[in-house]
Amino acid sequence: MDIEKALAALNNPVRRQILVWLKDRSNFPPALEEHADLDGVCVAYIRDKAALSQSTISNYMGILKDAGLVKSDRHGQWTFYRRNEEAIQAMMDAFAQEILK
């Protein structure tokens, strides 16, 4: 876990809010029938919830993914994101260890 990269990713209130939203799938509209068996939330739903442009959300999700805080799966033209709970916990543990020394 690159703690600097993770902290940089979290240094934006919208990116932090996206992580909170992704914790509970009910924060978004129901998945389309053809996507009902897929994990995660499509980027279009994240974009709509955040009320930001597609390019901004794509950039934000790329930053969160590069930091390891989310995982993505591509299905056709759709990209689905979900939290990487293990990485989030590892980042929190590493941060606490560094700060509480």
Contacts in CASP RR format, 6 or more apart in sequence:
PFRMAT RR
TARGET T0000
AUTHOR 0000-0000-0000
METHOD contacts of the structure
MODEL  1
MDIEKALAALNNPVRRQILVWLKDRSNFPPALEEHADLDGVCVAYIRDKA
ALSQSTISNYMGILKDAGLVKSDRHGQWTFYRRNEEAIQAMMDAFAQEIL
K
1 68 0 8 1.000
1 87 0 8 1.000
1 90 0 8 1.000
1 91 0 8 1.000
1 94 0 8 1.000
2 67 0 8 1.000
3 91 0 8 1.000
3 94 0 8 1.000
3 95 0 8 1.000
3 98 0 8 1.000
5 66 0 8 1.000
5 67 0 8 1.000
5 68 0 8 1.000
6 67 0 8 1.000
6 68 0 8 1.000
6 69 0 8 1.000
6 87 0 8 1.000
6 91 0 8 1.000
6 95 0 8 1.000
7 91 0 8 1.000
7 95 0 8 1.000
8 63 0 8 1.000
8 67 0 8 1.000
9 15 0 8 1.000
9 63 0 8 1.000
9 64 0 8 1.000
9 66 0 8 1.000
9 67 0 8 1.000
9 69 0 8 1.000
10 16 0 8 1.000
10 19 0 8 1.000
10 67 0 8 1.000
10 69 0 8 1.000
12 60 0 8 1.000
12 63 0 8 1.000
14 50 0 8 1.000
14 52 0 8 1.000
14 60 0 8 1.000
15 60 0 8 1.000
15 63 0 8 1.000
15 64 0 8 1.000
17 50 0 8 1.000
18 46 0 8 1.000
18 50 0 8 1.000
18 60 0 8 1.000
18 61 0 8 1.000
18 64 0 8 1.000
19 64 0 8 1.000
19 69 0 8 1.000
19 70 0 8 1.000
19 83 0 8 1.000
19 88 0 8 1.000
21 27 0 8 1.000
21 28 0 8 1.000
21 41 0 8 1.000
21 46 0 8 1.000
21 49 0 8 1.000
22 40 0 8 1.000
22 41 0 8 1.000
22 46 0 8 1.000
22 70 0 8 1.000
22 81 0 8 1.000
22 82 0 8 1.000
22 83 0 8 1.000
23 83 0 8 1.000
25 40 0 8 1.000
25 41 0 8 1.000
27 49 0 8 1.000
28 41 0 8 1.000
28 45 0 8 1.000
28 46 0 8 1.000
28 49 0 8 1.000
29 45 0 8 1.000
31 38 0 8 1.000
31 42 0 8 1.000
35 42 0 8 1.000
35 75 0 8 1.000
35 78 0 8 1.000
35 80 0 8 1.000
38 73 0 8 1.000
38 75 0 8 1.000
38 80 0 8 1.000
39 73 0 8 1.000
39 80 0 8 1.000
39 82 0 8 1.000
40 73 0 8 1.000
40 80 0 8 1.000
40 81 0 8 1.000
40 82 0 8 1.000
41 80 0 8 1.000
41 81 0 8 1.000
41 82 0 8 1.000
42 78 0 8 1.000
42 79 0 8 1.000
42 80 0 8 1.000
42 81 0 8 1.000
43 54 0 8 1.000
43 57 0 8 1.000
43 58 0 8 1.000
43 61 0 8 1.000
43 78 0 8 1.000
43 79 0 8 1.000
43 80 0 8 1.000
43 81 0 8 1.000
44 78 0 8 1.000
46 57 0 8 1.000
46 61 0 8 1.000
46 81 0 8 1.000
47 53 0 8 1.000
47 54 0 8 1.000
47 57 0 8 1.000
50 57 0 8 1.000
50 60 0 8 1.000
52 60 0 8 1.000
61 70 0 8 1.000
61 72 0 8 1.000
61 79 0 8 1.000
61 81 0 8 1.000
64 70 0 8 1.000
64 81 0 8 1.000
65 71 0 8 1.000
65 72 0 8 1.000
65 81 0 8 1.000
68 84 0 8 1.000
68 87 0 8 1.000
69 83 0 8 1.000
69 84 0 8 1.000
69 87 0 8 1.000
69 88 0 8 1.000
69 91 0 8 1.000
70 81 0 8 1.000
70 82 0 8 1.000
70 83 0 8 1.000
70 84 0 8 1.000
71 81 0 8 1.000
71 82 0 8 1.000
71 83 0 8 1.000
71 84 0 8 1.000
72 79 0 8 1.000
72 80 0 8 1.000
72 81 0 8 1.000
72 82 0 8 1.000
73 79 0 8 1.000
73 80 0 8 1.000
74 80 0 8 1.000
END
